Amino acid sequence: MNNNAIITITNLRLRTFIGFNEEEKSKQQDIIINVEVHYPANKLCLSDNVDNALNYKTICKNIINLVENGRFLLLEKLTCDVLTVCADHPWVNFAKVTIDKPHALRFADSVSLTLSYQASSGESS
């Protein structure tokens, strides 16, 4: 059976330094992060044993630490770094991160960027 467990973190609201304009470099801005992480849902993880499941709390804490302590010129770099955190565990076979930067454009609610990771078929899960 080749089913995936899917962890979704929805609307994680954080503040960070993002942008290259002088105001953006000196004042933190709100960002909204949405994450999707896939890993094999084998019989072990379905057995209610904590050691056999991916810990979403650890992933979230690592994202928070990265974002709140970082400085980023580009939304692309921030999104890539968050994706790296999400794909770090060897069980992860797919991850997708979307980061919204509210109020980045005058007449839009936000600007967002999405990046995804797909493990190569040769990697073990």
Beta strands, then each sheet from edge to edge (+ up, - down):
strand 1: 4-18
strand 2: 29-40
strand 3: 71-72
strand 4: 94-102
strand 5: 110-118
sheet 1: 3+ 1+ 2- 4+ 5-
end
